[in-house]
Amino acid sequence: MHAQRVSVRLADGTDALADVDLRLTSATSLGLVGRSGAGKSTLARVLLGLQRPTSGEVLLDGAALPRRRAGLRRFRRCLQYVPQDPAGSLDPRRDVAACLTEPLRSLAIDDDHDSCVERALDAVGLDTTFARRRCSSLSGGQAQRVAIARAIGTGATLLVADEPLSSVDVGLRRDLAALLQHLHVDHGLGLLLITHDLHAVASVCSTAAVLHDGRVVEHGSTAQVLDAPTHPATRALVDASRPGALG
Ligand SMILES: Nc1ncnc2c1ncn2[C@@H]1O[C@H](COP(=O)(O)OP(=O)(O)OP(=O)(O)O)[C@@H](O)[C@H]1O
């Protein structure tokens, strides 16, 4: 997928995104960081086809994202989203299999749905007995895993995760970071991890990009970006993430 020179102009004339150019493949594990209001969620919405850029395009295998909802199906099969509160995105009244099957149905995926559910649960480290568990009976960590399984059950090759670790405690955050890394390394899932948390980027992502006032101001290997920042916005983020720093 290629976000090709994407800009989003706001009503007040400022740019939420300005000329952002990013390529994402199944080999990508990119941490996208930036202070609040930098444009991270706007970029996620544009990549997901939920918001049209003012200029520039999102391309999948060289073809522009279709404007019609139905045309977005093929694209959605490749690219899935994990929201900020993954567990909260599950319907507590339904069982896990029903939650995992819903996107398979809406995306008209022909594969055997039971097998897709089994594979997805296995990939996130849950055994098949979870399929019959009610979502309301899951622990926080299990629900987060199910929500990730729901996203990858479609056979997606790319995952956009917007602050997926911010609503959980430190122990769980470490587990989920390890899971995301495992999905990238062992299952070949491309990852765009949008976060304020530089520690999560350092532990999960091989590359990092810094968004500042809608522009990508730094982009390179995680070590290069976080250990030797060249842009003041990156330095400010790195300083703020040091132990003892406020915020
Ligand atoms: N629906 C909207 N209408 C108008 N302006 C918006 C809207 N959503 C976002 N913005 C503006 O776009 C800019 C980028 O916001 P965005 O939410 O993408 O930043 P962010 O980096 O995700 O911030 P945060 O980390 O706080 O979620 C900000 O100036 C914000 O005020």
The ligand as an SDF file (V2000), in Angstrom:
LIG
                    3D

 31 33  0  0  0  0  0  0  0  0999 V2000
  -13.1300   15.6200   12.7290 N   0  0  0  0  0  0  0  0  0  0  0  0
  -12.2530   16.6270   12.7380 C   0  0  0  0  0  0  0  0  0  0  0  0
  -12.6560   17.8790   12.3860 N   0  0  0  0  0  0  0  0  0  0  0  0
  -11.7910   18.8930   12.3960 C   0  0  0  0  0  0  0  0  0  0  0  0
  -10.5010   18.7930   12.7280 N   0  0  0  0  0  0  0  0  0  0  0  0
  -10.0510   17.5890   13.0860 C   0  0  0  0  0  0  0  0  0  0  0  0
  -10.9020   16.4350   13.1130 C   0  0  0  0  0  0  0  0  0  0  0  0
  -10.1650   15.3750   13.5060 N   0  0  0  0  0  0  0  0  0  0  0  0
   -8.9160   15.8320   13.7130 C   0  0  0  0  0  0  0  0  0  0  0  0
   -8.8510   17.1450   13.4730 N   0  0  0  0  0  0  0  0  0  0  0  0
   -7.6640   18.0020   13.5810 C   0  0  0  0  0  0  0  0  0  0  0  0
   -6.6700   17.4010   12.7620 O   0  0  0  0  0  0  0  0  0  0  0  0
   -5.4010   17.5100   13.3800 C   0  0  0  0  0  0  0  0  0  0  0  0
   -4.8070   16.1150   13.5380 C   0  0  0  0  0  0  0  0  0  0  0  0
   -5.6180   15.3780   14.4690 O   0  0  0  0  0  0  0  0  0  0  0  0
   -5.3840   13.8320   14.7370 P   0  0  0  0  0  0  0  0  0  0  0  0
   -6.5130   13.3570   15.6010 O   0  0  0  0  0  0  0  0  0  0  0  0
   -5.1560   13.1570   13.4450 O   0  0  0  0  0  0  0  0  0  0  0  0
   -4.0270   13.8560   15.5660 O   0  0  0  0  0  0  0  0  0  0  0  0
   -3.3700   12.6870   16.4210 P   0  0  0  0  0  0  0  0  0  0  0  0
   -1.9040   12.7770   16.1650 O   0  0  0  0  0  0  0  0  0  0  0  0
   -4.0380   11.3990   16.1480 O   0  0  0  0  0  0  0  0  0  0  0  0
   -3.7010   13.1540   17.8970 O   0  0  0  0  0  0  0  0  0  0  0  0
   -3.9580   12.2410   19.1960 P   0  0  0  0  0  0  0  0  0  0  0  0
   -2.6330   11.6090   19.4930 O   0  0  0  0  0  0  0  0  0  0  0  0
   -4.3560   13.2450   20.2420 O   0  0  0  0  0  0  0  0  0  0  0  0
   -5.0310   11.2650   18.8750 O   0  0  0  0  0  0  0  0  0  0  0  0
   -5.6240   18.2470   14.7060 C   0  0  0  0  0  0  0  0  0  0  0  0
   -5.3580   19.6180   14.4650 O   0  0  0  0  0  0  0  0  0  0  0  0
   -7.0740   18.0090   14.9890 C   0  0  0  0  0  0  0  0  0  0  0  0
   -7.6090   19.0840   15.7530 O   0  0  0  0  0  0  0  0  0  0  0  0
  1  2  1  0
  2  3  1  0
  2  7  2  0
  3  4  2  0
  4  5  1  0
  5  6  2  0
  6  7  1  0
  6 10  1  0
  7  8  1  0
  8  9  2  0
  9 10  1  0
 10 11  1  0
 11 12  1  0
 11 30  1  0
 12 13  1  0
 13 14  1  0
 13 28  1  0
 14 15  1  0
 15 16  1  0
 16 17  2  0
 16 18  1  0
 16 19  1  0
 19 20  1  0
 20 21  2  0
 20 22  1  0
 20 23  1  0
 23 24  1  0
 24 25  2  0
 24 26  1  0
 24 27  1  0
 28 29  1  0
 28 30  1  0
 30 31  1  0
M  END
$$$$
